[in-house]
Amino acid sequence: MDDAEEILDCMLSVDETLEEVEEALQNKNYSVALHKLKEARDAISEMRDDDEAEDDRQEVEMHVDDKLR
């Protein structure tokens, strides 16, 4: 799966979770809404961590390339 597909999957997942939050708020089920908001934030955070890890790998690769030259 490429980066664009992963981002799209994450966005769709977050959108679905936010729909569940909306429904829980309409039903005044605040604990469920809060839990679902945390799920959405965790999904976004995971994507951010993956992106930062990819940046770190690229930096290491560039450093190794520079040292090998």
N, CA, C and O atoms as a GROMACS GRO file, in nm:
protein
  276
    1MET      N    1   0.086  -0.117   0.000
    1MET     CA    2   0.000   0.000   0.000
    1MET      C    3   0.090   0.124   0.000
    1MET      O    4   0.186   0.131   0.078
    2ASP      N    5   0.062   0.219  -0.085
    2ASP     CA    6   0.145   0.339  -0.089
    2ASP      C    7   0.093   0.445   0.008
    2ASP      O    8  -0.013   0.430   0.068
    3ASP      N    9   0.171   0.552   0.022
    3ASP     CA   10   0.139   0.657   0.120
    3ASP      C   11   0.002   0.719   0.096
    3ASP      O   12  -0.073   0.742   0.190
    4ALA      N   13  -0.031   0.745  -0.030
    4ALA     CA   14  -0.160   0.808  -0.060
    4ALA      C   15  -0.277   0.718  -0.017
    4ALA      O   16  -0.377   0.766   0.036
    5GLU      N   17  -0.263   0.589  -0.041
    5GLU     CA   18  -0.369   0.496   0.000
    5GLU      C   19  -0.381   0.489   0.152
    5GLU      O   20  -0.492   0.482   0.206
    6GLU      N   21  -0.267   0.492   0.221
    6GLU     CA   22  -0.270   0.489   0.367
    6GLU      C   23  -0.337   0.613   0.422
    6GLU      O   24  -0.415   0.605   0.517
    7ILE      N   25  -0.307   0.728   0.364
    7ILE     CA   26  -0.368   0.853   0.409
    7ILE      C   27  -0.518   0.851   0.384
    7ILE      O   28  -0.596   0.890   0.470
    8LEU      N   29  -0.557   0.805   0.266
    8LEU     CA   30  -0.699   0.796   0.234
    8LEU      C   31  -0.771   0.701   0.329
    8LEU      O   32  -0.880   0.732   0.377
    9ASP      N   33  -0.712   0.586   0.356
    9ASP     CA   34  -0.771   0.491   0.450
    9ASP      C   35  -0.787   0.553   0.588
    9ASP      O   36  -0.889   0.535   0.655
   10CYS      N   37  -0.684   0.627   0.631
   10CYS     CA   38  -0.690   0.692   0.762
   10CYS      C   39  -0.802   0.796   0.764
   10CYS      O   40  -0.878   0.802   0.860
   11MET      N   41  -0.811   0.876   0.659
   11MET     CA   42  -0.915   0.979   0.653
   11MET      C   43  -1.054   0.916   0.655
   11MET      O   44  -1.143   0.966   0.724
   12LEU      N   45  -1.073   0.810   0.581
   12LEU     CA   46  -1.202   0.742   0.579
   12LEU      C   47  -1.236   0.684   0.715
   12LEU      O   48  -1.351   0.689   0.760
   13SER      N   49  -1.136   0.628   0.781
   13SER     CA   50  -1.157   0.572   0.914
   13SER      C   51  -1.193   0.681   1.013
   13SER      O   52  -1.285   0.664   1.094
   14VAL      N   53  -1.121   0.793   1.008
   14VAL     CA   54  -1.150   0.904   1.098
   14VAL      C   55  -1.289   0.960   1.069
   14VAL      O   56  -1.362   0.994   1.162
   15ASP      N   57  -1.325   0.971   0.942
   15ASP     CA   58  -1.458   1.021   0.906
   15ASP      C   59  -1.567   0.931   0.963
   15ASP      O   60  -1.666   0.980   1.017
   16GLU      N   61  -1.549   0.801   0.950
   16GLU     CA   62  -1.646   0.705   1.004
   16GLU      C   63  -1.656   0.718   1.156
   16GLU      O   64  -1.765   0.714   1.213
   17THR      N   65  -1.542   0.733   1.220
   17THR     CA   66  -1.540   0.748   1.366
   17THR      C   67  -1.610   0.877   1.407
   17THR      O   68  -1.683   0.878   1.506
   18LEU      N   69  -1.589   0.985   1.332
   18LEU     CA   70  -1.655   1.112   1.364
   18LEU      C   71  -1.806   1.103   1.345
   18LEU      O   72  -1.881   1.169   1.417
   19GLU      N   73  -1.851   1.024   1.249
   19GLU     CA   74  -1.995   1.000   1.234
   19GLU      C   75  -2.050   0.933   1.359
   19GLU      O   76  -2.160   0.965   1.406
   20GLU      N   77  -1.973   0.838   1.413
   20GLU     CA   78  -2.015   0.770   1.536
   20GLU      C   79  -2.016   0.868   1.653
   20GLU      O   80  -2.102   0.858   1.740
   21VAL      N   81  -1.922   0.960   1.656
   21VAL     CA   82  -1.919   1.063   1.760
   21VAL      C   83  -2.045   1.149   1.751
   21VAL      O   84  -2.110   1.177   1.852
   22GLU      N   85  -2.078   1.190   1.629
   22GLU     CA   86  -2.197   1.271   1.607
   22GLU      C   87  -2.322   1.201   1.659
   22GLU      O   88  -2.404   1.260   1.729
   23GLU      N   89  -2.334   1.074   1.624
   23GLU     CA   90  -2.450   0.996   1.668
   23GLU      C   91  -2.454   0.986   1.821
   23GLU      O   92  -2.560   1.000   1.882
   24ALA      N   93  -2.339   0.960   1.881
   24ALA     CA   94  -2.334   0.949   2.026
   24ALA      C   95  -2.371   1.081   2.093
   24ALA      O   96  -2.439   1.082   2.196
   25LEU      N   97  -2.327   1.193   2.034
   25LEU     CA   98  -2.362   1.324   2.091
   25LEU      C   99  -2.511   1.352   2.077
   25LEU      O  100  -2.573   1.408   2.168
   26GLN      N  101  -2.568   1.313   1.965
   26GLN     CA  102  -2.711   1.333   1.945
   26GLN      C  103  -2.791   1.254   2.049
   26GLN      O  104  -2.897   1.297   2.094
   27ASN      N  105  -2.738   1.138   2.085
   27ASN     CA  106  -2.804   1.053   2.184
   27ASN      C  107  -2.760   1.087   2.327
   27ASN      O  108  -2.796   1.018   2.423
   28LYS      N  109  -2.681   1.194   2.340
   28LYS     CA  110  -2.629   1.240   2.469
   28LYS      C  111  -2.552   1.132   2.542
   28LYS      O  112  -2.555   1.122   2.665
   29ASN      N  113  -2.481   1.050   2.464
   29ASN     CA  114  -2.395   0.946   2.520
   29ASN      C  115  -2.251   0.998   2.514
   29ASN      O  116  -2.174   0.962   2.426
   30TYR      N  117  -2.219   1.084   2.611
   30TYR     CA  118  -2.094   1.158   2.606
   30TYR      C  119  -1.970   1.071   2.627
   30TYR      O  120  -1.864   1.100   2.572
   31SER      N  121  -1.982   0.967   2.705
   31SER     CA  122  -1.866   0.880   2.727
   31SER      C  123  -1.828   0.807   2.598
   31SER      O  124  -1.710   0.792   2.568
   32VAL      N  125  -1.928   0.763   2.522
   32VAL     CA  126  -1.900   0.698   2.394
   32VAL      C  127  -1.839   0.799   2.296
   32VAL      O  128  -1.744   0.768   2.225
   33ALA      N  129  -1.895   0.920   2.294
   33ALA     CA  130  -1.844   1.025   2.206
   33ALA      C  131  -1.698   1.055   2.239
   33ALA      O  132  -1.615   1.068   2.148
   34LEU      N  133  -1.667   1.066   2.366
   34LEU     CA  134  -1.530   1.095   2.407
   34LEU      C  135  -1.436   0.982   2.368
   34LEU      O  136  -1.325   1.006   2.320
   35HIS      N  137  -1.481   0.858   2.387
   35HIS     CA  138  -1.401   0.742   2.348
   35HIS      C  139  -1.375   0.741   2.198
   35HIS      O  140  -1.263   0.715   2.154
   36LYS      N  141  -1.478   0.770   2.119
   36LYS     CA  142  -1.463   0.770   1.973
   36LYS      C  143  -1.371   0.883   1.926
   36LYS      O  144  -1.295   0.866   1.831
   37LEU      N  145  -1.379   0.999   1.992
   37LEU     CA  146  -1.288   1.109   1.958
   37LEU      C  147  -1.144   1.068   1.983
   37LEU      O  148  -1.054   1.101   1.905
   38LYS      N  149  -1.122   0.997   2.093
   38LYS     CA  150  -0.986   0.949   2.123
   38LYS      C  151  -0.940   0.852   2.014
   38LYS      O  152  -0.824   0.857   1.974
   39GLU      N  153  -1.028   0.765   1.967
   39GLU     CA  154  -0.993   0.673   1.859
   39GLU      C  155  -0.951   0.749   1.734
   39GLU      O  156  -0.851   0.714   1.670
   40ALA      N  157  -1.026   0.853   1.699
   40ALA     CA  158  -0.993   0.932   1.581
   40ALA      C  159  -0.858   1.000   1.597
   40ALA      O  160  -0.776   0.999   1.504
   41ARG      N  161  -0.834   1.058   1.713
   41ARG     CA  162  -0.706   1.125   1.738
   41ARG      C  163  -0.590   1.025   1.736
   41ARG      O  164  -0.482   1.057   1.687
   42ASP      N  165  -0.612   0.905   1.788
   42ASP     CA  166  -0.509   0.802   1.786
   42ASP      C  167  -0.474   0.760   1.643
   42ASP      O  168  -0.357   0.739   1.612
   43ALA      N  169  -0.574   0.749   1.558
   43ALA     CA  170  -0.550   0.713   1.418
   43ALA      C  171  -0.466   0.820   1.349
   43ALA      O  172  -0.373   0.789   1.274
   44ILE      N  173  -0.498   0.945   1.376
   44ILE     CA  174  -0.421   1.055   1.316
   44ILE      C  175  -0.279   1.056   1.372
   44ILE      O  176  -0.183   1.074   1.297
   45SER      N  177  -0.266   1.036   1.500
   45SER     CA  178  -0.134   1.034   1.564
   45SER      C  179  -0.048   0.921   1.508
   45SER      O  180   0.072   0.939   1.486
   46GLU      N  181  -0.109   0.806   1.485
   46GLU     CA  182  -0.036   0.693   1.429
   46GLU      C  183   0.017   0.725   1.289
   46GLU      O  184   0.130   0.692   1.256
   47MET      N  185  -0.066   0.791   1.208
   47MET     CA  186  -0.021   0.830   1.075
   47MET      C  187   0.094   0.932   1.085
   47MET      O  188   0.189   0.925   1.007
   48ARG      N  189   0.084   1.023   1.178
   48ARG     CA  190   0.190   1.124   1.198
   48ARG      C  191   0.320   1.054   1.238
   48ARG      O  192   0.426   1.087   1.187
   49ASP      N  193   0.311   0.959   1.331
   49ASP     CA  194   0.430   0.886   1.376
   49ASP      C  195   0.493   0.808   1.260
   49ASP      O  196   0.615   0.806   1.246
   50ASP      N  197   0.410   0.745   1.178
   50ASP     CA  198   0.460   0.672   1.062
   50ASP      C  199   0.533   0.766   0.966
   50ASP      O  200   0.638   0.732   0.912
   51ASP      N  201   0.476   0.884   0.946
   51ASP     CA  202   0.536   0.982   0.856
   51ASP      C  203   0.671   1.029   0.910
   51ASP      O  204   0.767   1.040   0.835
   52GLU      N  205   0.678   1.056   1.039
   52GLU     CA  206   0.803   1.100   1.100
   52GLU      C  207   0.908   0.990   1.096
   52GLU      O  208   1.026   1.018   1.076
   53ALA      N  209   0.867   0.865   1.114
   53ALA     CA  210   0.960   0.754   1.107
   53ALA      C  211   1.017   0.741   0.966
   53ALA      O  212   1.135   0.712   0.949
   54GLU      N  213   0.934   0.763   0.865
   54GLU     CA  214   0.980   0.758   0.726
   54GLU      C  215   1.081   0.869   0.701
   54GLU      O  216   1.182   0.846   0.634
   55ASP      N  217   1.056   0.989   0.755
   55ASP     CA  218   1.151   1.100   0.741
   55ASP      C  219   1.284   1.064   0.805
   55ASP      O  220   1.390   1.092   0.749
   56ASP      N  221   1.280   1.001   0.923
   56ASP     CA  222   1.403   0.961   0.992
   56ASP      C  223   1.480   0.858   0.911
   56ASP      O  224   1.603   0.866   0.902
   57ARG      N  225   1.410   0.762   0.851
   57ARG     CA  226   1.477   0.661   0.768
   57ARG      C  227   1.545   0.726   0.648
   57ARG      O  228   1.656   0.688   0.611
   58GLN      N  229   1.479   0.823   0.587
   58GLN     CA  230   1.537   0.892   0.472
   58GLN      C  231   1.663   0.968   0.512
   58GLN      O  232   1.761   0.970   0.438
   59GLU      N  233   1.660   1.032   0.629
   59GLU     CA  234   1.778   1.104   0.677
   59GLU      C  235   1.894   1.009   0.698
   59GLU      O  236   2.008   1.040   0.661
   60VAL      N  237   1.869   0.893   0.758
   60VAL     CA  238   1.974   0.794   0.782
   60VAL      C  239   2.031   0.747   0.650
   60VAL      O  240   2.153   0.737   0.634
   61GLU      N  241   1.944   0.717   0.554
   61GLU     CA  242   1.990   0.672   0.423
   61GLU      C  243   2.078   0.776   0.357
   61GLU      O  244   2.181   0.743   0.299
   62MET      N  245   2.039   0.904   0.364
   62MET     CA  246   2.118   1.010   0.304
   62MET      C  247   2.254   1.023   0.375
   62MET      O  248   2.356   1.044   0.310
   63HIS      N  249   2.254   1.010   0.507
   63HIS     CA  250   2.379   1.018   0.583
   63HIS      C  251   2.472   0.904   0.544
   63HIS      O  252   2.592   0.926   0.524
   64VAL      N  253   2.419   0.783   0.533
   64VAL     CA  254   2.500   0.666   0.495
   64VAL      C  255   2.555   0.687   0.354
   64VAL      O  256   2.672   0.661   0.329
   65ASP      N  257   2.472   0.734   0.262
   65ASP     CA  258   2.517   0.760   0.126
   65ASP      C  259   2.632   0.859   0.124
   65ASP      O  260   2.731   0.840   0.053
   66ASP      N  261   2.618   0.966   0.203
   66ASP     CA  262   2.724   1.068   0.210
   66ASP      C  263   2.854   1.009   0.263
   66ASP      O  264   2.961   1.040   0.212
   67LYS      N  265   2.846   0.924   0.365
   67LYS     CA  266   2.966   0.864   0.424
   67LYS      C  267   3.033   0.765   0.329
   67LYS      O  268   3.155   0.750   0.330
   68LEU      N  269   2.953   0.699   0.247
   68LEU     CA  270   3.008   0.600   0.154
   68LEU      C  271   3.076   0.665   0.034
   68LEU      O  272   3.154   0.600  -0.036
   69ARG      N  273   3.049   0.789   0.009
   69ARG     CA  274   3.109   0.857  -0.106
   69ARG      C  275   3.246   0.901  -0.079
   69ARG      O  276   3.310   0.960  -0.166
   0.00000   0.00000   0.00000
